[in-house]
Amino acid sequence: MANYAKTNIGNEGRVELHETLALTGAEISINKLPAGANVPFIHSHKNNEEIYGIIAGKGKVIIDDKEIDLVSGDWLRISPAGKRQFFAAKDSALTYVCIQVKENSLEGFTTDDGVIC
């Protein structure tokens, strides 16, 4: 069995990678909203925080009734209880990655967990 998994995504509006890459510690999705579109619901989580990275375009997110402008290069973390909804700008599509992990589950990271081989 290989120590890696690889995939290539096309131009879908939303792609979840947990099954495709056999992820065991996070959910990662790639999301594309056309200009003027929005996620059609407000949501929060029970246990998972979400980390969003804006890959291309511009728009906004509303978190707990606070409107936050978004542009390519922005990253944000939202606590599980934060009520969120994403919107693409009227004149720009919005492409973003969402990484979902259990809040407070990080026990180590590269400098602590890495091993030089």
Biopython code that builds the backbone (N, CA, C, O; Angstrom):
import numpy as np
from Bio.PDB.StructureBuilder import StructureBuilder

atoms = [
    (1, "MET", "N", (0.839, -1.181, 0.000)),
    (1, "MET", "CA", (0.000, 0.000, 0.000)),
    (1, "MET", "C", (0.882, 1.241, 0.000)),
    (1, "MET", "O", (1.856, 1.315, 0.749)),
    (2, "ALA", "N", (0.543, 2.213, -0.836)),
    (2, "ALA", "CA", (1.323, 3.441, -0.960)),
    (2, "ALA", "C", (1.132, 4.320, 0.273)),
    (2, "ALA", "O", (0.088, 4.287, 0.925)),
    (3, "ASN", "N", (2.148, 5.096, 0.571)),
    (3, "ASN", "CA", (2.099, 6.046, 1.681)),
    (3, "ASN", "C", (1.562, 7.407, 1.238)),
    (3, "ASN", "O", (1.836, 8.419, 1.883)),
    (4, "TYR", "N", (0.810, 7.440, 0.159)),
    (4, "TYR", "CA", (0.249, 8.702, -0.309)),
    (4, "TYR", "C", (-1.010, 8.436, -1.133)),
    (4, "TYR", "O", (-1.272, 7.309, -1.553)),
    (5, "ALA", "N", (-1.769, 9.484, -1.348)),
    (5, "ALA", "CA", (-2.924, 9.446, -2.247)),
    (5, "ALA", "C", (-2.876, 10.728, -3.062)),
    (5, "ALA", "O", (-2.500, 11.780, -2.546)),
    (6, "LYS", "N", (-3.254, 10.645, -4.332)),
    (6, "LYS", "CA", (-3.206, 11.806, -5.221)),
    (6, "LYS", "C", (-4.498, 11.876, -6.007)),
    (6, "LYS", "O", (-5.067, 10.850, -6.382)),
    (7, "THR", "N", (-4.958, 13.089, -6.254)),
    (7, "THR", "CA", (-6.126, 13.289, -7.103)),
    (7, "THR", "C", (-5.941, 14.571, -7.889)),
    (7, "THR", "O", (-5.047, 15.365, -7.598)),
    (8, "ASN", "N", (-6.773, 14.766, -8.866)),
    (8, "ASN", "CA", (-6.799, 15.996, -9.642)),
    (8, "ASN", "C", (-8.249, 16.425, -9.745)),
    (8, "ASN", "O", (-9.114, 15.626, -10.104)),
    (9, "ILE", "N", (-8.512, 17.656, -9.440)),
    (9, "ILE", "CA", (-9.893, 18.116, -9.507)),
    (9, "ILE", "C", (-10.102, 18.933, -10.764)),
    (9, "ILE", "O", (-9.184, 19.579, -11.269)),
    (10, "GLY", "N", (-11.315, 18.891, -11.252)),
    (10, "GLY", "CA", (-11.660, 19.643, -12.452)),
    (10, "GLY", "C", (-12.217, 20.999, -12.104)),
    (10, "GLY", "O", (-11.659, 21.716, -11.274)),
    (11, "ASN", "N", (-13.305, 21.347, -12.728)),
    (11, "ASN", "CA", (-13.892, 22.668, -12.547)),
    (11, "ASN", "C", (-15.237, 22.571, -11.839)),
    (11, "ASN", "O", (-16.127, 23.386, -12.083)),
    (12, "GLU", "N", (-15.392, 21.578, -10.961)),
    (12, "GLU", "CA", (-16.640, 21.424, -10.222)),
    (12, "GLU", "C", (-16.847, 22.603, -9.284)),
    (12, "GLU", "O", (-15.896, 23.294, -8.918)),
    (13, "GLY", "N", (-18.091, 22.824, -8.902)),
    (13, "GLY", "CA", (-18.394, 23.897, -7.976)),
    (13, "GLY", "C", (-17.931, 23.608, -6.562)),
    (13, "GLY", "O", (-17.551, 24.521, -5.829)),
    (14, "ARG", "N", (-17.962, 22.322, -6.172)),
    (14, "ARG", "CA", (-17.515, 21.927, -4.834)),
    (14, "ARG", "C", (-16.949, 20.516, -4.919)),
    (14, "ARG", "O", (-17.561, 19.625, -5.508)),
    (15, "VAL", "N", (-15.788, 20.326, -4.333)),
    (15, "VAL", "CA", (-15.150, 19.011, -4.295)),
    (15, "VAL", "C", (-14.726, 18.743, -2.865)),
    (15, "VAL", "O", (-13.987, 19.532, -2.276)),
    (16, "GLU", "N", (-15.192, 17.622, -2.295)),
    (16, "GLU", "CA", (-14.747, 17.184, -0.965)),
    (16, "GLU", "C", (-13.700, 16.103, -1.154)),
    (16, "GLU", "O", (-13.883, 15.187, -1.956)),
    (17, "LEU", "N", (-12.607, 16.205, -0.421)),
    (17, "LEU", "CA", (-11.472, 15.318, -0.640)),
    (17, "LEU", "C", (-11.340, 14.191, 0.380)),
    (17, "LEU", "O", (-10.423, 13.379, 0.260)),
    (18, "HIS", "N", (-12.223, 14.108, 1.383)),
    (18, "HIS", "CA", (-12.033, 13.094, 2.427)),
    (18, "HIS", "C", (-12.064, 11.669, 1.879)),
    (18, "HIS", "O", (-11.255, 10.842, 2.301)),
    (19, "GLU", "N", (-12.956, 11.361, 0.967)),
    (19, "GLU", "CA", (-13.000, 10.009, 0.403)),
    (19, "GLU", "C", (-11.938, 9.818, -0.670)),
    (19, "GLU", "O", (-11.250, 8.798, -0.691)),
    (20, "THR", "N", (-11.802, 10.800, -1.567)),
    (20, "THR", "CA", (-10.853, 10.691, -2.678)),
    (20, "THR", "C", (-9.427, 10.471, -2.188)),
    (20, "THR", "O", (-8.683, 9.683, -2.772)),
    (21, "LEU", "N", (-9.046, 11.162, -1.120)),
    (21, "LEU", "CA", (-7.677, 11.046, -0.604)),
    (21, "LEU", "C", (-7.581, 10.168, 0.646)),
    (21, "LEU", "O", (-6.503, 10.031, 1.225)),
    (22, "ALA", "N", (-8.708, 9.572, 1.065)),
    (22, "ALA", "CA", (-8.749, 8.731, 2.269)),
    (22, "ALA", "C", (-8.220, 9.492, 3.486)),
    (22, "ALA", "O", (-7.394, 8.979, 4.242)),
    (23, "LEU", "N", (-8.706, 10.719, 3.663)),
    (23, "LEU", "CA", (-8.266, 11.550, 4.785)),
    (23, "LEU", "C", (-8.760, 10.967, 6.101)),
    (23, "LEU", "O", (-9.885, 10.473, 6.177)),
    (24, "THR", "N", (-7.933, 11.019, 7.132)),
    (24, "THR", "CA", (-8.302, 10.462, 8.435)),
    (24, "THR", "C", (-8.288, 11.500, 9.559)),
    (24, "THR", "O", (-8.716, 11.195, 10.673)),
    (25, "GLY", "N", (-7.812, 12.706, 9.298)),
    (25, "GLY", "CA", (-7.723, 13.697, 10.367)),
    (25, "GLY", "C", (-8.332, 15.039, 10.026)),
    (25, "GLY", "O", (-8.364, 15.937, 10.867)),
    (26, "ALA", "N", (-8.820, 15.188, 8.789)),
    (26, "ALA", "CA", (-9.381, 16.479, 8.368)),
    (26, "ALA", "C", (-10.306, 16.250, 7.184)),
    (26, "ALA", "O", (-10.217, 15.233, 6.497)),
    (27, "GLU", "N", (-11.183, 17.197, 6.960)),
    (27, "GLU", "CA", (-11.967, 17.266, 5.732)),
    (27, "GLU", "C", (-11.495, 18.495, 5.000)),
    (27, "GLU", "O", (-11.356, 19.561, 5.601)),
    (28, "ILE", "N", (-11.246, 18.367, 3.718)),
    (28, "ILE", "CA", (-10.819, 19.492, 2.895)),
    (28, "ILE", "C", (-11.753, 19.564, 1.700)),
    (28, "ILE", "O", (-12.019, 18.556, 1.046)),
    (29, "SER", "N", (-12.247, 20.759, 1.421)),
    (29, "SER", "CA", (-13.071, 20.940, 0.230)),
    (29, "SER", "C", (-12.576, 22.148, -0.544)),
    (29, "SER", "O", (-12.045, 23.105, 0.021)),
    (30, "ILE", "N", (-12.767, 22.076, -1.861)),
    (30, "ILE", "CA", (-12.485, 23.193, -2.757)),
    (30, "ILE", "C", (-13.846, 23.694, -3.224)),
    (30, "ILE", "O", (-14.670, 22.910, -3.696)),
    (31, "ASN", "N", (-14.080, 24.976, -3.095)),
    (31, "ASN", "CA", (-15.397, 25.560, -3.363)),
    (31, "ASN", "C", (-15.269, 26.706, -4.348)),
    (31, "ASN", "O", (-14.389, 27.557, -4.216)),
    (32, "LYS", "N", (-16.160, 26.722, -5.344)),
    (32, "LYS", "CA", (-16.161, 27.783, -6.350)),
    (32, "LYS", "C", (-17.562, 28.349, -6.463)),
    (32, "LYS", "O", (-18.499, 27.641, -6.832)),
    (33, "LEU", "N", (-17.703, 29.627, -6.145)),
    (33, "LEU", "CA", (-18.980, 30.319, -6.302)),
    (33, "LEU", "C", (-18.885, 31.253, -7.502)),
    (33, "LEU", "O", (-17.964, 32.069, -7.565)),
    (34, "PRO", "N", (-19.811, 31.158, -8.458)),
    (34, "PRO", "CA", (-19.816, 32.098, -9.580)),
    (34, "PRO", "C", (-20.106, 33.523, -9.086)),
    (34, "PRO", "O", (-20.634, 33.714, -7.991)),
    (35, "ALA", "N", (-19.758, 34.499, -9.894)),
    (35, "ALA", "CA", (-20.032, 35.898, -9.549)),
    (35, "ALA", "C", (-21.504, 36.060, -9.182)),
    (35, "ALA", "O", (-22.388, 35.589, -9.897)),
    (36, "GLY", "N", (-21.754, 36.732, -8.063)),
    (36, "GLY", "CA", (-23.104, 36.991, -7.601)),
    (36, "GLY", "C", (-23.779, 35.852, -6.862)),
    (36, "GLY", "O", (-24.898, 36.018, -6.376)),
    (37, "ALA", "N", (-23.130, 34.699, -6.764)),
    (37, "ALA", "CA", (-23.725, 33.533, -6.085)),
    (37, "ALA", "C", (-23.334, 33.515, -4.614)),
    (37, "ALA", "O", (-22.427, 34.228, -4.183)),
    (38, "ASN", "N", (-24.041, 32.683, -3.856)),
    (38, "ASN", "CA", (-23.703, 32.519, -2.442)),
    (38, "ASN", "C", (-24.009, 31.087, -2.008)),
    (38, "ASN", "O", (-24.762, 30.373, -2.671)),
    (39, "VAL", "N", (-23.421, 30.681, -0.898)),
    (39, "VAL", "CA", (-23.795, 29.413, -0.278)),
    (39, "VAL", "C", (-25.238, 29.605, 0.182)),
    (39, "VAL", "O", (-25.532, 30.583, 0.870)),
    (40, "PRO", "N", (-26.147, 28.694, -0.180)),
    (40, "PRO", "CA", (-27.573, 28.956, 0.054)),
    (40, "PRO", "C", (-28.069, 28.706, 1.477)),
    (40, "PRO", "O", (-29.275, 28.609, 1.701)),
    (41, "PHE", "N", (-27.165, 28.603, 2.424)),
    (41, "PHE", "CA", (-27.574, 28.356, 3.806)),
    (41, "PHE", "C", (-26.539, 28.925, 4.766)),
    (41, "PHE", "O", (-25.380, 29.121, 4.401)),
    (42, "ILE", "N", (-26.965, 29.186, 5.981)),
    (42, "ILE", "CA", (-26.082, 29.570, 7.083)),
    (42, "ILE", "C", (-25.827, 28.300, 7.878)),
    (42, "ILE", "O", (-26.745, 27.513, 8.110)),
    (43, "HIS", "N", (-24.572, 28.096, 8.301)),
    (43, "HIS", "CA", (-24.301, 26.889, 9.087)),
    (43, "HIS", "C", (-23.260, 27.140, 10.166)),
    (43, "HIS", "O", (-22.512, 28.117, 10.126)),
    (44, "SER", "N", (-23.234, 26.233, 11.124)),
    (44, "SER", "CA", (-22.221, 26.191, 12.173)),
    (44, "SER", "C", (-21.874, 24.722, 12.372)),
    (44, "SER", "O", (-22.362, 23.861, 11.641)),
    (45, "HIS", "N", (-21.042, 24.441, 13.350)),
    (45, "HIS", "CA", (-20.637, 23.056, 13.616)),
    (45, "HIS", "C", (-20.760, 22.745, 15.102)),
    (45, "HIS", "O", (-20.823, 23.644, 15.941)),
    (46, "LYS", "N", (-20.792, 21.471, 15.402)),
    (46, "LYS", "CA", (-20.818, 21.025, 16.802)),
    (46, "LYS", "C", (-19.415, 20.983, 17.379)),
    (46, "LYS", "O", (-19.189, 21.460, 18.491)),
    (47, "ASN", "N", (-18.455, 20.410, 16.625)),
    (47, "ASN", "CA", (-17.108, 20.178, 17.149)),
    (47, "ASN", "C", (-15.974, 20.716, 16.284)),
    (47, "ASN", "O", (-14.863, 20.910, 16.779)),
    (48, "ASN", "N", (-16.231, 20.958, 15.012)),
    (48, "ASN", "CA", (-15.150, 21.249, 14.077)),
    (48, "ASN", "C", (-14.991, 22.729, 13.781)),
    (48, "ASN", "O", (-15.957, 23.423, 13.464)),
    (49, "GLU", "N", (-13.735, 23.208, 13.889)),
    (49, "GLU", "CA", (-13.414, 24.534, 13.406)),
    (49, "GLU", "C", (-13.142, 24.421, 11.911)),
    (49, "GLU", "O", (-12.823, 23.343, 11.408)),
    (50, "GLU", "N", (-13.270, 25.537, 11.209)),
    (50, "GLU", "CA", (-12.966, 25.544, 9.789)),
    (50, "GLU", "C", (-11.951, 26.631, 9.499)),
    (50, "GLU", "O", (-12.010, 27.731, 10.049)),
    (51, "ILE", "N", (-11.011, 26.293, 8.615)),
    (51, "ILE", "CA", (-9.990, 27.221, 8.159)),
    (51, "ILE", "C", (-10.266, 27.445, 6.680)),
    (51, "ILE", "O", (-10.321, 26.491, 5.904)),
    (52, "TYR", "N", (-10.439, 28.697, 6.289)),
    (52, "TYR", "CA", (-10.749, 29.039, 4.911)),
    (52, "TYR", "C", (-9.587, 29.811, 4.298)),
    (52, "TYR", "O", (-9.047, 30.725, 4.921)),
    (53, "GLY", "N", (-9.204, 29.444, 3.083)),
    (53, "GLY", "CA", (-8.199, 30.177, 2.322)),
    (53, "GLY", "C", (-8.804, 30.622, 1.005)),
    (53, "GLY", "O", (-9.309, 29.801, 0.239)),
    (54, "ILE", "N", (-8.755, 31.916, 0.740)),
    (54, "ILE", "CA", (-9.309, 32.443, -0.504)),
    (54, "ILE", "C", (-8.244, 32.293, -1.583)),
    (54, "ILE", "O", (-7.179, 32.906, -1.518)),
    (55, "ILE", "N", (-8.555, 31.464, -2.575)),
    (55, "ILE", "CA", (-7.601, 31.124, -3.636)),
    (55, "ILE", "C", (-7.674, 32.128, -4.783)),
    (55, "ILE", "O", (-6.648, 32.519, -5.339)),
    (56, "ALA", "N", (-8.887, 32.542, -5.133)),
    (56, "ALA", "CA", (-9.062, 33.477, -6.250)),
    (56, "ALA", "C", (-10.365, 34.243, -6.075)),
    (56, "ALA", "O", (-11.315, 33.755, -5.464)),
    (57, "GLY", "N", (-10.389, 35.448, -6.621)),
    (57, "GLY", "CA", (-11.604, 36.238, -6.637)),
    (57, "GLY", "C", (-11.790, 37.067, -5.385)),
    (57, "GLY", "O", (-10.856, 37.318, -4.623)),
    (58, "LYS", "N", (-13.058, 37.491, -5.198)),
    (58, "LYS", "CA", (-13.381, 38.300, -4.031)),
    (58, "LYS", "C", (-14.840, 38.081, -3.664)),
    (58, "LYS", "O", (-15.639, 37.595, -4.464)),
    (59, "GLY", "N", (-15.161, 38.451, -2.439)),
    (59, "GLY", "CA", (-16.522, 38.300, -1.951)),
    (59, "GLY", "C", (-16.592, 38.716, -0.504)),
    (59, "GLY", "O", (-15.885, 39.621, -0.061)),
    (60, "LYS", "N", (-17.462, 38.037, 0.227)),
    (60, "LYS", "CA", (-17.593, 38.334, 1.656)),
    (60, "LYS", "C", (-18.101, 37.095, 2.366)),
    (60, "LYS", "O", (-18.650, 36.177, 1.757)),
    (61, "VAL", "N", (-17.898, 37.101, 3.673)),
    (61, "VAL", "CA", (-18.484, 36.094, 4.543)),
    (61, "VAL", "C", (-19.202, 36.851, 5.651)),
    (61, "VAL", "O", (-18.734, 37.886, 6.124)),
    (62, "ILE", "N", (-20.335, 36.320, 6.049)),
    (62, "ILE", "CA", (-21.025, 36.860, 7.215)),
    (62, "ILE", "C", (-20.871, 35.830, 8.324)),
    (62, "ILE", "O", (-21.289, 34.681, 8.181)),
    (63, "ILE", "N", (-20.261, 36.257, 9.441)),
    (63, "ILE", "CA", (-20.047, 35.397, 10.605)),
    (63, "ILE", "C", (-20.732, 36.059, 11.786)),
    (63, "ILE", "O", (-20.385, 37.176, 12.172)),
    (64, "ASP", "N", (-21.703, 35.368, 12.355)),
    (64, "ASP", "CA", (-22.440, 35.918, 13.505)),
    (64, "ASP", "C", (-22.902, 37.355, 13.242)),
    (64, "ASP", "O", (-22.732, 38.230, 14.090)),
    (65, "ASP", "N", (-23.475, 37.587, 12.088)),
    (65, "ASP", "CA", (-24.016, 38.891, 11.687)),
    (65, "ASP", "C", (-22.952, 39.950, 11.403)),
    (65, "ASP", "O", (-23.297, 41.114, 11.195)),
    (66, "LYS", "N", (-21.665, 39.581, 11.388)),
    (66, "LYS", "CA", (-20.603, 40.531, 11.030)),
    (66, "LYS", "C", (-20.152, 40.240, 9.606)),
    (66, "LYS", "O", (-19.797, 39.107, 9.281)),
    (67, "GLU", "N", (-20.166, 41.261, 8.761)),
    (67, "GLU", "CA", (-19.769, 41.134, 7.366)),
    (67, "GLU", "C", (-18.269, 41.379, 7.219)),
    (67, "GLU", "O", (-17.756, 42.402, 7.671)),
    (68, "ILE", "N", (-17.563, 40.433, 6.582)),
    (68, "ILE", "CA", (-16.112, 40.518, 6.417)),
    (68, "ILE", "C", (-15.796, 40.382, 4.929)),
    (68, "ILE", "O", (-16.159, 39.386, 4.303)),
    (69, "ASP", "N", (-15.121, 41.384, 4.362)),
    (69, "ASP", "CA", (-14.713, 41.333, 2.962)),
    (69, "ASP", "C", (-13.601, 40.311, 2.782)),
    (69, "ASP", "O", (-12.757, 40.136, 3.661)),
    (70, "LEU", "N", (-13.608, 39.635, 1.630)),
    (70, "LEU", "CA", (-12.619, 38.620, 1.320)),
    (70, "LEU", "C", (-11.982, 38.883, -0.043)),
    (70, "LEU", "O", (-12.674, 39.231, -1.000)),
    (71, "VAL", "N", (-10.662, 38.717, -0.126)),
    (71, "VAL", "CA", (-9.936, 38.805, -1.389)),
    (71, "VAL", "C", (-8.913, 37.678, -1.441)),
    (71, "VAL", "O", (-8.561, 37.086, -0.421)),
    (72, "SER", "N", (-8.451, 37.398, -2.644)),
    (72, "SER", "CA", (-7.450, 36.360, -2.843)),
    (72, "SER", "C", (-6.266, 36.561, -1.892)),
    (72, "SER", "O", (-5.737, 37.666, -1.771)),
    (73, "GLY", "N", (-5.867, 35.500, -1.231)),
    (73, "GLY", "CA", (-4.763, 35.565, -0.272)),
    (73, "GLY", "C", (-5.211, 35.618, 1.171)),
    (73, "GLY", "O", (-4.405, 35.379, 2.070)),
    (74, "ASP", "N", (-6.485, 35.926, 1.421)),
    (74, "ASP", "CA", (-7.002, 35.967, 2.794)),
    (74, "ASP", "C", (-7.164, 34.552, 3.348)),
    (74, "ASP", "O", (-7.503, 33.623, 2.616)),
    (75, "TRP", "N", (-6.919, 34.403, 4.639)),
    (75, "TRP", "CA", (-7.154, 33.158, 5.385)),
    (75, "TRP", "C", (-7.895, 33.515, 6.665)),
    (75, "TRP", "O", (-7.622, 34.547, 7.277)),
    (76, "LEU", "N", (-8.817, 32.679, 7.062)),
    (76, "LEU", "CA", (-9.495, 32.901, 8.329)),
    (76, "LEU", "C", (-9.884, 31.579, 8.975)),
    (76, "LEU", "O", (-10.086, 30.573, 8.295)),
    (77, "ARG", "N", (-9.984, 31.601, 10.285)),
    (77, "ARG", "CA", (-10.424, 30.466, 11.080)),
    (77, "ARG", "C", (-11.746, 30.845, 11.717)),
    (77, "ARG", "O", (-11.912, 31.957, 12.219)),
    (78, "ILE", "N", (-12.693, 29.903, 11.691)),
    (78, "ILE", "CA", (-13.984, 30.143, 12.313)),
    (78, "ILE", "C", (-14.238, 29.044, 13.344)),
    (78, "ILE", "O", (-14.167, 27.856, 13.028)),
    (79, "SER", "N", (-14.531, 29.447, 14.567)),
    (79, "SER", "CA", (-14.852, 28.502, 15.641)),
    (79, "SER", "C", (-16.098, 27.702, 15.271)),
    (79, "SER", "O", (-16.911, 28.157, 14.466)),
    (80, "PRO", "N", (-16.253, 26.515, 15.851)),
    (80, "PRO", "CA", (-17.420, 25.693, 15.521)),
    (80, "PRO", "C", (-18.751, 26.431, 15.640)),
    (80, "PRO", "O", (-19.601, 26.302, 14.758)),
    (81, "ALA", "N", (-18.948, 27.191, 16.697)),
    (81, "ALA", "CA", (-20.243, 27.835, 16.941)),
    (81, "ALA", "C", (-20.520, 29.025, 16.031)),
    (81, "ALA", "O", (-21.659, 29.486, 15.955)),
    (82, "GLY", "N", (-19.503, 29.530, 15.341)),
    (82, "GLY", "CA", (-19.697, 30.691, 14.478)),
    (82, "GLY", "C", (-20.648, 30.383, 13.334)),
    (82, "GLY", "O", (-20.424, 29.440, 12.576)),
    (83, "LYS", "N", (-21.697, 31.165, 13.204)),
    (83, "LYS", "CA", (-22.675, 30.990, 12.126)),
    (83, "LYS", "C", (-22.145, 31.707, 10.899)),
    (83, "LYS", "O", (-21.869, 32.906, 10.955)),
    (84, "ARG", "N", (-21.997, 30.986, 9.783)),
    (84, "ARG", "CA", (-21.309, 31.518, 8.612)),
    (84, "ARG", "C", (-22.073, 31.301, 7.315)),
    (84, "ARG", "O", (-22.828, 30.341, 7.159)),
    (85, "GLN", "N", (-21.843, 32.244, 6.377)),
    (85, "GLN", "CA", (-22.381, 32.131, 5.027)),
    (85, "GLN", "C", (-21.470, 32.922, 4.089)),
    (85, "GLN", "O", (-21.096, 34.055, 4.393)),
    (86, "PHE", "N", (-21.114, 32.322, 2.948)),
    (86, "PHE", "CA", (-20.191, 32.923, 1.993)),
    (86, "PHE", "C", (-20.916, 33.448, 0.771)),
    (86, "PHE", "O", (-21.913, 32.879, 0.327)),
    (87, "PHE", "N", (-20.389, 34.568, 0.220)),
    (87, "PHE", "CA", (-20.965, 35.233, -0.943)),
    (87, "PHE", "C", (-19.840, 35.627, -1.899)),
    (87, "PHE", "O", (-18.821, 36.165, -1.467)),
    (88, "ALA", "N", (-20.018, 35.364, -3.183)),
    (88, "ALA", "CA", (-19.109, 35.905, -4.198)),
    (88, "ALA", "C", (-19.547, 37.332, -4.505)),
    (88, "ALA", "O", (-20.728, 37.661, -4.394)),
    (89, "ALA", "N", (-18.605, 38.168, -4.887)),
    (89, "ALA", "CA", (-18.936, 39.540, -5.292)),
    (89, "ALA", "C", (-19.782, 39.499, -6.559)),
    (89, "ALA", "O", (-19.741, 38.521, -7.305)),
    (90, "LYS", "N", (-20.538, 40.544, -6.799)),
    (90, "LYS", "CA", (-21.389, 40.602, -7.997)),
    (90, "LYS", "C", (-20.566, 40.557, -9.272)),
    (90, "LYS", "O", (-21.041, 40.076, -10.301)),
    (91, "ASP", "N", (-19.314, 41.062, -9.213)),
    (91, "ASP", "CA", (-18.470, 41.129, -10.402)),
    (91, "ASP", "C", (-17.291, 40.160, -10.382)),
    (91, "ASP", "O", (-16.374, 40.290, -11.193)),
    (92, "SER", "N", (-17.303, 39.179, -9.454)),
    (92, "SER", "CA", (-16.157, 38.265, -9.345)),
    (92, "SER", "C", (-16.584, 36.931, -8.758)),
    (92, "SER", "O", (-17.337, 36.876, -7.785)),
    (93, "ALA", "N", (-16.095, 35.866, -9.357)),
    (93, "ALA", "CA", (-16.266, 34.550, -8.746)),
    (93, "ALA", "C", (-15.416, 34.494, -7.474)),
    (93, "ALA", "O", (-14.544, 35.339, -7.265)),
    (94, "LEU", "N", (-15.673, 33.504, -6.633)),
    (94, "LEU", "CA", (-14.913, 33.315, -5.394)),
    (94, "LEU", "C", (-14.537, 31.843, -5.293)),
    (94, "LEU", "O", (-15.408, 30.973, -5.283)),
    (95, "THR", "N", (-13.242, 31.568, -5.219)),
    (95, "THR", "CA", (-12.748, 30.206, -5.059)),
    (95, "THR", "C", (-12.008, 30.116, -3.746)),
    (95, "THR", "O", (-11.118, 30.920, -3.472)),
    (96, "TYR", "N", (-12.376, 29.130, -2.923)),
    (96, "TYR", "CA", (-11.737, 28.999, -1.620)),
    (96, "TYR", "C", (-11.604, 27.535, -1.222)),
    (96, "TYR", "O", (-12.364, 26.671, -1.658)),
    (97, "VAL", "N", (-10.612, 27.295, -0.380)),
    (97, "VAL", "CA", (-10.412, 25.976, 0.213)),
    (97, "VAL", "C", (-10.932, 26.049, 1.641)),
    (97, "VAL", "O", (-10.772, 27.064, 2.319)),
    (98, "CYS", "N", (-11.554, 24.971, 2.090)),
    (98, "CYS", "CA", (-12.032, 24.880, 3.468)),
    (98, "CYS", "C", (-11.417, 23.641, 4.097)),
    (98, "CYS", "O", (-11.558, 22.537, 3.571)),
    (99, "ILE", "N", (-10.741, 23.819, 5.210)),
    (99, "ILE", "CA", (-10.139, 22.718, 5.960)),
    (99, "ILE", "C", (-10.899, 22.615, 7.269)),
    (99, "ILE", "O", (-10.949, 23.564, 8.051)),
    (100, "GLN", "N", (-11.487, 21.457, 7.496)),
    (100, "GLN", "CA", (-12.309, 21.257, 8.698)),
    (100, "GLN", "C", (-11.630, 20.231, 9.599)),
    (100, "GLN", "O", (-11.337, 19.112, 9.179)),
    (101, "VAL", "N", (-11.384, 20.632, 10.848)),
    (101, "VAL", "CA", (-10.727, 19.755, 11.823)),
    (101, "VAL", "C", (-11.385, 19.921, 13.183)),
    (101, "VAL", "O", (-12.011, 20.944, 13.459)),
    (102, "LYS", "N", (-11.243, 18.920, 14.021)),
    (102, "LYS", "CA", (-11.801, 19.001, 15.363)),
    (102, "LYS", "C", (-11.068, 20.088, 16.146)),
    (102, "LYS", "O", (-9.839, 20.100, 16.211)),
    (103, "GLU", "N", (-11.832, 20.993, 16.734)),
    (103, "GLU", "CA", (-11.247, 22.090, 17.504)),
    (103, "GLU", "C", (-10.394, 21.532, 18.647)),
    (103, "GLU", "O", (-10.789, 20.570, 19.307)),
    (104, "ASN", "N", (-9.232, 22.133, 18.876)),
    (104, "ASN", "CA", (-8.295, 21.776, 19.949)),
    (104, "ASN", "C", (-7.691, 20.379, 19.801)),
    (104, "ASN", "O", (-7.262, 19.790, 20.793)),
    (105, "SER", "N", (-7.652, 19.838, 18.574)),
    (105, "SER", "CA", (-7.100, 18.500, 18.385)),
    (105, "SER", "C", (-5.625, 18.503, 17.983)),
    (105, "SER", "O", (-4.996, 17.445, 17.987)),
    (106, "LEU", "N", (-5.062, 19.646, 17.641)),
    (106, "LEU", "CA", (-3.675, 19.710, 17.194)),
    (106, "LEU", "C", (-2.726, 19.485, 18.370)),
    (106, "LEU", "O", (-2.669, 20.290, 19.299)),
    (107, "GLU", "N", (-1.994, 18.395, 18.316)),
    (107, "GLU", "CA", (-1.047, 18.068, 19.393)),
    (107, "GLU", "C", (0.390, 18.349, 18.996)),
    (107, "GLU", "O", (1.266, 18.408, 19.859)),
    (108, "GLY", "N", (0.643, 18.519, 17.738)),
    (108, "GLY", "CA", (1.986, 18.815, 17.252)),
    (108, "GLY", "C", (1.876, 19.281, 15.822)),
    (108, "GLY", "O", (0.847, 19.092, 15.173)),
    (109, "PHE", "N", (2.942, 19.894, 15.328)),
    (109, "PHE", "CA", (2.956, 20.314, 13.931)),
    (109, "PHE", "C", (4.360, 20.103, 13.406)),
    (109, "PHE", "O", (5.192, 19.512, 14.095)),
    (110, "THR", "N", (4.640, 20.567, 12.219)),
    (110, "THR", "CA", (5.850, 20.197, 11.494)),
    (110, "THR", "C", (7.112, 20.182, 12.356)),
    (110, "THR", "O", (7.835, 19.185, 12.355)),
    (111, "THR", "N", (7.391, 21.241, 13.078)),
    (111, "THR", "CA", (8.647, 21.286, 13.831)),
    (111, "THR", "C", (8.659, 20.303, 15.002)),
    (111, "THR", "O", (9.725, 19.846, 15.414)),
    (112, "ASP", "N", (7.474, 19.975, 15.543)),
    (112, "ASP", "CA", (7.412, 19.018, 16.643)),
    (112, "ASP", "C", (7.212, 17.583, 16.163)),
    (112, "ASP", "O", (7.699, 16.643, 16.790)),
    (113, "ASP", "N", (6.502, 17.416, 15.059)),
    (113, "ASP", "CA", (6.107, 16.092, 14.589)),
    (113, "ASP", "C", (7.011, 15.554, 13.489)),
    (113, "ASP", "O", (7.040, 14.345, 13.262)),
    (114, "GLY", "N", (7.744, 16.413, 12.805)),
    (114, "GLY", "CA", (8.573, 15.985, 11.677)),
    (114, "GLY", "C", (9.784, 15.175, 12.147)),
    (114, "GLY", "O", (10.324, 15.378, 13.234)),
    (115, "VAL", "N", (10.180, 14.250, 11.274)),
    (115, "VAL", "CA", (11.364, 13.413, 11.541)),
    (115, "VAL", "C", (12.252, 13.477, 10.305)),
    (115, "VAL", "O", (11.792, 13.173, 9.204)),
    (116, "ILE", "N", (13.511, 13.866, 10.462)),
    (116, "ILE", "CA", (14.437, 13.861, 9.350)),
    (116, "ILE", "C", (14.863, 12.422, 9.093)),
    (116, "ILE", "O", (15.337, 11.729, 9.994)),
    (117, "CYS", "N", (14.687, 11.987, 7.856)),
    (117, "CYS", "CA", (14.996, 10.595, 7.481)),
    (117, "CYS", "C", (16.321, 10.472, 6.791)),
    (117, "CYS", "O", (16.721, 9.370, 6.415)),
]
sb = StructureBuilder()
sb.init_structure("model")
sb.init_model(0)
sb.init_chain("A")
sb.init_seg("    ")
for serial, (resi, resn, name, xyz) in enumerate(atoms, 1):
    if name == "N":
        sb.init_residue(resn, " ", resi, " ")
    sb.init_atom(name, np.array(xyz, "f"), 0.0, 1.0, " ", f" {name:<3s}", serial, name[0])
structure = sb.get_structure()
